[in-house]
């Protein structure tokens, strides 16, 4: 039986239940998404876009799904005490794929800002959510996006109206919690109107030592002159599989920073597609992966320069140890008429052992003649001369190796525009290289 058939049968049998526990706005595109999933199926390594991650194989195991939205017995505010020192955040949780609304922080939000359960927002503000939901995530082009749209029932939404600045960073923690092998399908919708500003930190954690598979689709709309920072930190365990597809649309003179960091995982596939729709838009797209054992990290990015006078900077770095595997494919498209484009794409990688593998594929596709575009990729090992030099000065081999790897990824951490988070990441990365468990300070889950 094809891998897809179990999910086709599941949706056919449970469609009414899925829709009953969601909102009409989320249900509207469900039938079309299901048809697209039946046609596309799960991506396999035969597709160029998924050449190094066989999604179909990863969906084969039998996972449980909470389609009937049974209550999960956990209060994340009691068990999760994560706090980045000196950075006060508004802390919210998604438990598996449902927004946790039983207890919320008392942080006051600026007038007009909407934040919370995507399902509830779609019920209370259907016209607003309908305007954006599913408009960037095209189910006809990607089987994972089609699958997620078919099964997602809830998630998280942030709406910031015109000219409003959200001073306090918003921290969203995705918690995986189950007693059996489990699948979650969640959505994130972020809308910043003209001149709005906001910052988000999204963290992934797993409470239980079972096999988890999560699909996530993120849609981000950034209006004229708006500024948005989005940081994502994955700290799960070796039995997790994660598929995350992010779609970003930027308007004129907007400024966006995306920084995704994988510190601990099992198998991760991140897809990021950014479209620059308005003149003067700027995107800084960064990523970092630290992997060992048999961990697998695959980042696939696309930046579409549709108009002139836009800037894109892309920086991804990997440090691979043991038998881990990394993959990076980045495409920058400069369309006809997109003159005065400035684009730089960089991918640097270290394979710390002979068994580690890195696959990199930087791409430039340019149809304009007055542009400044460059790309580059390197795969190498730690500098033996530098290691020798440091040992000659009394630094142990292990410590010298750690210092070199830390210095290598530091450039990605330094793109962060929040000093407290930057300092915290320096500490977490150092602990990761030392082989310690990745614990956020005071986090009862990670202990």
C-alpha positions in Angstrom: 0.0 0.0 0.0 1.3 3.5 -0.8 2.3 5.5 2.1 -0.3 8.1 1.3 -3.2 5.7 1.3 -3.4 5.5 5.1 -3.8 9.2 5.3 -6.3 9.4 2.4 -8.4 6.8 4.2 -8.0 8.6 7.5 -9.2 11.9 6.1 -12.1 10.3 4.2 -13.3 8.7 7.4 -12.7 11.7 9.7 -13.3 14.7 7.6 -16.4 15.7 9.5 -14.6 15.4 12.9 -11.6 17.4 11.6 -13.9 20.2 10.4 -16.0 20.2 13.6 -13.0 20.9 15.7 -11.6 23.7 13.6 -13.0 26.9 12.1 -14.8 27.5 8.8 -12.0 29.7 7.4 -9.6 26.8 7.9 -12.1 24.3 6.6 -12.7 26.2 3.3 -9.5 25.2 1.6 -9.4 21.7 3.1 -11.1 19.8 0.2 -8.9 21.4 -2.4 -5.8 20.7 -0.3 -6.9 17.1 0.1 -7.3 16.8 -3.7 -3.8 18.3 -4.2 -2.4 15.8 -1.7 -4.0 12.9 -3.4 -2.4 14.1 -6.7 1.0 15.0 -5.3 1.6 12.6 -2.5 4.6 12.9 -0.2 7.8 14.1 -1.8 10.5 11.5 -2.4 14.2 11.8 -3.2 13.3 11.5 -6.9 12.2 15.2 -6.7 15.0 17.6 -7.0 13.6 19.8 -4.3 13.6 16.9 -1.8 16.7 15.2 -3.1 18.3 14.6 0.3 15.2 14.1 2.5 12.8 11.2 1.7 9.6 12.6 3.1 7.5 9.6 2.0 9.6 7.2 4.0 9.4 9.3 7.1 5.6 9.3 7.0 5.4 5.5 6.8 5.3 4.7 10.5 2.0 4.6 12.3 1.5 7.8 14.2 -1.4 8.8 16.5 -3.3 12.1 15.7 -5.5 14.0 18.1 -8.2 14.8 15.5 -11.0 14.7 18.2 -9.0 17.4 20.2 -8.9 15.4 23.4 -7.4 17.4 26.3 -3.7 16.9 26.8 -2.9 16.7 30.6 -0.2 19.3 30.9 0.0 22.9 32.0 3.0 24.2 30.2 3.2 27.3 32.5 3.9 24.9 35.4 6.4 22.5 33.8 8.1 24.9 31.4 10.1 27.6 33.2 12.2 28.7 30.3 13.5 32.2 30.6 16.2 34.0 28.6 18.0 36.1 31.2 17.5 39.9 30.8 14.9 39.4 28.1 11.3 39.9 29.1 9.0 38.1 26.7 5.3 37.6 26.4 5.2 33.8 26.7 2.7 31.6 24.9 2.4 27.9 24.2 1.2 25.5 21.5 0.8 22.0 22.9 1.3 19.6 20.0 -0.9 21.5 17.5 -3.4 23.3 19.8 -2.9 26.8 21.2 -2.9 26.6 25.0 -5.5 29.2 26.2 -6.4 28.0 29.7 -3.8 30.3 31.2 -2.3 33.2 29.4 0.3 35.8 30.4 -0.9 39.1 31.8 1.3 41.0 29.4 -0.7 44.0 28.0 -0.6 44.3 24.2 -0.9 47.5 22.3 -4.4 48.4 21.1 -5.5 46.5 18.0 -3.0 43.7 18.3 -4.5 40.3 18.0 -2.7 37.2 19.3 -3.7 33.7 20.1 -5.4 30.6 18.7 -5.7 30.6 15.0 -8.9 28.6 15.2 -10.4 31.1 17.7 -9.2 34.1 15.6 -10.8 32.6 12.5 -14.0 32.3 14.4 -14.0 35.8 15.9 -12.5 37.6 12.9 -13.4 35.5 9.9 -13.0 38.2 7.3 -9.5 39.2 8.5 -8.2 35.6 8.7 -9.8 34.7 5.4 -7.9 37.5 3.7 -4.6 35.9 4.6 -5.0 32.2 5.5 -3.7 29.9 2.7 -2.9 32.8 0.4 0.9 32.2 0.4 1.0 28.4 1.1 0.1 27.0 -2.3 -1.2 23.4 -1.8 -0.9 22.7 -5.6 2.9 22.9 -5.5 4.0 21.0 -2.4 2.7 17.8 -0.9 3.7 18.6 2.6 1.9 22.0 2.5 -1.2 20.2 1.0 -1.0 17.5 3.8 -0.7 20.2 6.5 -3.7 22.2 5.1 -5.7 19.0 5.0 -5.2 18.1 8.6 -4.3 21.3 10.5 -7.1 22.3 13.0 -5.4 25.1 15.0 -2.2 27.0 15.5 -1.1 30.5 16.3 -1.9 33.9 14.9 -0.3 37.4 15.4 -1.9 40.4 13.8 -0.3 43.9 14.3 -2.3 46.8 12.8 -1.0 49.8 10.9 1.7 51.8 12.6 1.7 49.7 15.9 5.0 48.7 17.5 5.0 45.7 19.8 7.9 46.5 22.1 8.0 43.2 24.1 9.3 40.2 22.1 6.7 37.4 21.7 7.9 33.9 22.6 6.0 30.9 21.3 7.0 27.5 22.6 5.8 24.4 20.7 5.7 21.5 23.1 5.5 17.9 21.8 3.7 15.8 24.4 2.4 12.2 24.0 2.6 8.7 25.4 2.6 7.0 22.0 4.2 7.8 18.7 2.5 11.0 17.6 2.0 13.4 14.7 1.1 17.1 15.0 0.1 19.5 12.2 0.1 23.2 13.1 -0.2 26.5 11.4 1.3 29.9 12.1 -0.1 33.1 10.6 1.7 36.5 11.1 0.4 39.7 9.6 2.1 43.1 10.1 0.3 46.0 8.5 2.0 49.1 7.1 4.6 50.5 9.5 4.1 47.8 12.2 7.0 46.3 14.1 7.2 43.0 16.1 9.7 40.3 17.1 9.1 36.6 17.6 11.0 33.8 19.1 9.7 30.3 18.4 11.1 27.3 20.3 10.5 23.6 19.7 10.7 21.2 22.7 9.7 17.5 23.2 8.5 16.4 26.6 8.4 12.7 26.0 10.9 10.2 24.6 8.6 8.8 21.9 8.7 9.2 18.1 7.2 12.5 17.0 6.5 13.9 13.5 5.4 17.5 13.1 4.4 19.5 10.1 4.3 23.2 10.3 3.2 25.8 7.8 4.0 29.5 8.5 2.6 32.4 6.5 4.1 35.8 7.1 2.8 39.1 5.6 4.9 42.2 6.1 3.4 45.5 4.9 5.0 48.7 3.7 7.8 50.0 6.0 7.1 47.2 8.5 9.9 45.5 10.5 9.7 41.9 11.6 12.3 39.6 13.3 11.6 35.9 13.5 13.9 33.5 15.4 13.4 29.8 15.5 15.2 27.5 17.9 14.9 23.7 17.6 15.9 21.7 20.7 14.1 18.4 20.6 15.6 14.9 20.5 16.8 12.2 18.1 13.4 10.6 17.7 11.7 13.7 16.2 10.9 14.4 12.6 10.1 18.0 11.6 8.8 19.5 8.3 8.4 23.2 8.3 7.4 25.3 5.3 7.6 29.1 5.7 6.2 31.5 3.2 7.0 35.3 3.5 5.7 38.2 1.4 7.3 41.6 1.8 6.0 44.9 0.6 7.9 48.2 -0.1 10.7 49.3 2.3 9.9 46.4 4.7 12.7 44.8 6.7 12.7 41.2 7.8 15.2 39.1 9.7 14.7 35.3 9.7 17.1 33.2 11.7 16.5 29.4 12.2 18.8 27.5 14.5 18.9 23.7 14.9 20.7 22.7 18.0 19.3 19.3 18.7 17.0 17.2 16.5 16.4 13.9 14.7 15.4 14.7 11.1 14.6 18.3 10.1 13.5 19.7 6.7 13.0 23.5 6.6 11.7 25.2 3.5 11.7 29.0 3.4 10.3 31.0 0.4 10.5 34.8 0.5 8.9 37.0 -2.1 10.0 40.7 -2.3 7.0 42.4 -3.8 7.8 46.1 -3.2 10.8 48.4 -3.9 13.2 48.9 -1.1 12.4 45.6 0.7 15.2 43.9 2.6 15.5 40.3 3.8 18.2 38.9 6.0 17.8 35.1 5.9 20.2 33.2 8.3 20.5 29.7 9.6 22.7 27.5 11.7 22.8 23.7 12.3 24.9 21.8 14.8 24.4 18.0 14.3 26.0 14.8 15.5 25.1 11.1 15.8 22.7 10.4 12.9 21.0 13.7 12.9 19.8 15.1 9.6 19.3 18.8 8.8 18.0 20.0 5.4 17.4 23.7 4.6 15.8 24.7 1.3 15.5 28.4 0.6 14.1 30.6 -2.2 14.3 34.4 -2.5 12.2 35.9 -5.3 13.2 39.5 -6.3 10.1 40.6 -8.2 10.8 44.3 -8.3 13.8 46.6 -8.4 15.9 48.1 -5.6 15.6 45.2 -3.1 18.3 43.6 -0.9 18.7 40.0 0.2 21.5 38.7 2.4 21.6 34.9 3.1 24.0 33.2 5.5 23.8 29.5 6.5 26.4 27.6 8.5 26.6 23.9 9.5 28.9 22.0 11.8 28.5 18.2 11.3 30.0 15.6 13.6 29.8 11.8 13.7 27.6 10.4 11.0 25.3 13.4 10.7 24.0 14.7 7.3 23.4 18.2 6.3 21.9 19.7 3.1 21.4 23.2 1.8 19.8 24.4 -1.4 19.4 28.1 -1.8 18.0 29.8 -4.9 17.9 33.6 -5.6 15.7 34.6 -8.5 16.0 38.1 -10.0 13.1 38.7 -12.4 13.2 40.8 -15.5 13.0 44.5 -14.5 14.3 43.9 -11.0 17.2 46.3 -11.6 19.5 47.5 -8.8 19.1 44.2 -6.9 21.8 43.5 -4.3 22.0 39.9 -3.2 24.6 37.9 -1.4 24.3 34.2 -0.5 26.8 32.3 1.6 26.9 28.8 2.8 29.9 27.6 4.9 30.1 24.1 6.3 32.5 22.0 8.5 32.5 18.2 8.5 34.3 17.3 11.7 34.6 13.6 10.8 35.1 11.7 7.6 31.7 10.0 8.1 29.8 13.3 8.2 28.2 14.4 4.9 27.2 17.8 3.5 25.4 18.5 0.3 25.2 22.2 -0.9 23.6 23.7 -3.9 23.7 27.5 -4.2 21.8 28.9 -7.2 21.5 32.3 -8.9 18.9 32.9 -11.7 19.2 36.4 -13.0 17.1 38.1 -15.7 18.3 41.7 -15.1 21.5 43.3 -16.1 22.1 46.1 -13.5 22.5 44.0 -10.3 25.1 43.1 -7.7 24.7 39.4 -6.9 27.1 36.8 -5.5 27.0 33.4 -4.0 29.5 31.0 -2.5 29.7 27.7 -0.7 32.5 25.8 1.0 32.7 22.4 2.7 35.8 21.6 4.7 37.3 20.3 8.0 38.7 22.1 11.0 41.9 23.9 10.3 44.7 21.5 11.4 47.3 24.3 11.5 45.0 26.4 13.8 44.5 23.3 16.0 48.2 22.7 16.2 48.9 26.4 16.9 46.5 26.5 19.8 47.8 23.2 21.3 51.3 24.6 21.2 50.1 27.4 23.5 48.7 25.0 26.1 45.1 24.6 24.9 44.0 21.0 24.9 42.9 19.4 21.6 39.3 19.1 22.7 39.1 22.7 23.8 40.8 24.0 20.7 38.4 22.1 18.6 35.5 23.6 20.5 36.8 27.1 20.2 37.2 26.8 16.4 33.7 25.4 15.9 32.2 28.1 18.2 34.0 30.9 16.3 32.8 29.4 13.0 29.0 29.6 13.9 29.4 32.9 15.8 28.7 35.0 12.7 25.2 33.6 12.4 24.4 34.2 16.1 25.7 37.8 15.8 22.9 38.6 13.2 20.4 38.4 16.1 19.0 41.9 16.9 18.2 41.1 20.6 21.3 41.3 22.8 19.8 39.0 25.6 18.9 36.3 23.1 22.3 36.6 21.4 24.1 36.1 24.8 21.9 33.1 25.6 22.5 31.5 22.2 26.3 31.9 22.8 25.9 29.9 26.0 23.6 27.2 24.5 25.9 26.7 21.5 28.9 26.3 23.8 27.1 23.7 25.9 26.0 21.9 22.7 29.6 21.7 21.5 30.7 20.4 24.9 28.2 17.5 24.5 25.9 18.6 27.2 22.1 18.4 27.0 20.6 21.6 25.5 18.7 23.0 28.5 17.1 26.4 28.7 17.7 27.9 32.1 15.1 26.6 34.6 13.3 24.4 32.0 11.7 21.5 33.9 11.0 19.8 30.6 14.6 19.5 29.6 15.9 18.3 32.9 
